[in-house]
């Protein structure tokens, strides 16, 4: 395994390794089309010190997706909107997973606080609402 988590011979998804001619061949698109998509902001390839474009496996996947959408008759602005919505769905899905994990951790903390404690008024743990970027705090009131 390499230091960036990839395996030898297989670049990481974000490693900008393909020159434009290889990217064009891998996607079935003309190099000028790749340049056009870059000018339109649909893709942002990496650059070498001399300014040459380098495409990552993730870029290749995105270019194939753009090609599939345009081949299905969707215009470039429609493609742009679809890509934006897919990015938003991915971000919301990741945030939902974070919130579910946080909720489960809070439930676990509350279960631990409840166990071994008689359920008497004033003896239950209190939970303070966190501010954005803060963790949930669970504590017991003093006796």
C-alpha positions as CSV (number, residue, x, y, z in Angstrom):
1,X,0.0,0.0,0.0
2,X,1.2,3.5,-0.8
3,X,1.5,6.4,1.7
4,X,-1.7,8.0,0.3
5,X,-3.8,4.9,1.0
6,X,-3.8,3.6,-2.6
7,X,-2.3,0.4,-3.9
8,X,0.8,0.2,-6.0
9,X,-0.2,0.6,-9.7
10,X,-3.6,2.1,-8.9
11,X,-3.7,5.8,-8.4
12,X,-5.9,7.3,-5.6
13,X,-9.2,8.7,-6.9
14,X,-7.9,12.2,-6.6
15,X,-4.3,11.7,-8.0
16,X,-4.0,13.9,-11.1
17,X,-2.1,11.5,-13.4
18,X,-3.7,11.4,-16.8
19,X,-2.6,13.8,-19.6
20,X,-5.4,15.3,-21.7
21,X,-4.9,12.8,-24.6
22,X,-5.2,9.8,-22.2
23,X,-8.3,11.4,-20.5
24,X,-9.9,11.9,-23.9
25,X,-9.2,8.3,-24.9
26,X,-10.5,7.0,-21.6
27,X,-13.7,9.0,-21.9
28,X,-14.3,8.8,-25.6
29,X,-14.4,12.6,-25.7
30,X,-12.3,14.9,-27.9
31,X,-9.6,16.9,-26.1
32,X,-11.2,20.1,-27.2
33,X,-14.4,19.0,-25.5
34,X,-12.5,18.5,-22.2
35,X,-11.1,22.0,-22.5
36,X,-14.6,23.3,-23.2
37,X,-16.0,21.6,-20.1
38,X,-13.1,23.1,-18.1
39,X,-13.9,26.6,-19.4
40,X,-17.6,26.0,-18.4
41,X,-16.6,25.0,-14.9
42,X,-17.9,21.5,-15.2
43,X,-14.5,20.0,-14.4
44,X,-11.2,21.3,-12.9
45,X,-8.2,19.2,-13.8
46,X,-5.0,19.4,-11.9
47,X,-2.1,21.3,-13.4
48,X,1.6,20.6,-13.7
49,X,4.2,23.2,-12.9
50,X,4.3,24.1,-16.6
51,X,0.5,24.4,-16.8
52,X,-0.3,21.1,-18.4
53,X,-3.6,19.5,-17.5
54,X,-3.7,16.3,-15.4
55,X,-6.9,14.4,-14.9
56,X,-7.6,12.1,-11.9
57,X,-9.6,8.9,-11.9
58,X,-12.4,10.9,-10.2
59,X,-12.2,13.4,-13.1
60,X,-12.5,10.6,-15.6
61,X,-15.6,9.3,-13.8
62,X,-17.1,12.8,-13.9
63,X,-16.3,13.2,-17.6
64,X,-18.0,9.9,-18.4
65,X,-21.0,10.9,-16.4
66,X,-21.2,14.2,-18.3
67,X,-20.9,12.3,-21.5
68,X,-23.7,9.9,-20.6
69,X,-26.0,12.8,-19.7
70,X,-25.3,14.7,-22.8
71,X,-25.7,11.6,-24.9
72,X,-29.1,11.1,-23.3
73,X,-30.1,14.5,-24.7
74,X,-29.6,16.7,-21.6
75,X,-28.2,20.1,-22.3
76,X,-25.1,21.4,-20.6
77,X,-27.0,23.6,-18.1
78,X,-29.1,20.6,-17.2
79,X,-25.9,18.6,-16.7
80,X,-24.5,21.4,-14.5
81,X,-27.7,21.3,-12.4
82,X,-27.7,17.5,-12.1
83,X,-24.1,17.6,-10.9
84,X,-24.8,20.3,-8.4
85,X,-27.8,18.3,-7.0
86,X,-25.7,15.1,-6.9
87,X,-23.0,17.0,-4.9
88,X,-25.7,18.4,-2.5
89,X,-27.2,14.9,-2.0
90,X,-23.8,13.5,-1.2
91,X,-23.1,16.3,1.3
92,X,-26.6,15.9,2.9
93,X,-26.1,12.2,3.1
94,X,-22.8,12.6,4.9
95,X,-24.2,15.1,7.3
96,X,-27.2,12.8,8.0
97,X,-24.8,10.0,8.8
98,X,-22.8,12.3,11.2
99,X,-26.0,13.3,12.9
100,X,-27.2,9.7,13.3
101,X,-23.9,8.7,14.9
102,X,-24.1,11.7,17.2
103,X,-27.6,10.8,18.2
104,X,-26.6,7.2,18.9
105,X,-23.7,8.4,21.0
106,X,-26.1,10.7,23.0
107,X,-28.5,7.8,23.5
108,X,-25.7,5.6,24.7
109,X,-24.5,8.3,27.1
110,X,-28.1,8.7,28.4
111,X,-28.5,4.9,28.8
112,X,-25.3,4.8,30.8
113,X,-26.4,7.7,32.9
114,X,-29.8,6.1,33.6
115,X,-28.4,2.7,34.5
116,X,-27.6,2.4,38.1
117,X,-29.6,5.5,39.0
118,X,-33.0,5.3,40.6
119,X,-35.5,7.2,38.6
120,X,-36.3,9.9,41.1
121,X,-37.3,13.5,40.3
122,X,-34.3,15.7,40.2
123,X,-31.9,12.8,39.8
124,X,-32.1,12.4,36.1
125,X,-29.3,13.5,33.8
126,X,-29.7,16.9,32.1
127,X,-28.8,17.5,28.5
128,X,-27.8,21.0,27.2
129,X,-28.5,21.9,23.6
130,X,-25.2,22.2,21.8
131,X,-24.2,25.3,19.8
132,X,-23.2,24.7,16.1
133,X,-19.8,22.9,16.1
134,X,-20.1,21.7,19.7
135,X,-20.7,18.2,21.0
136,X,-23.6,17.2,23.2
137,X,-22.8,17.4,26.9
138,X,-24.4,14.9,29.3
139,X,-24.0,15.3,33.1
140,X,-25.6,14.5,36.4
141,X,-26.9,17.2,38.7
142,X,-25.0,17.4,42.0
143,X,-26.5,15.5,45.0
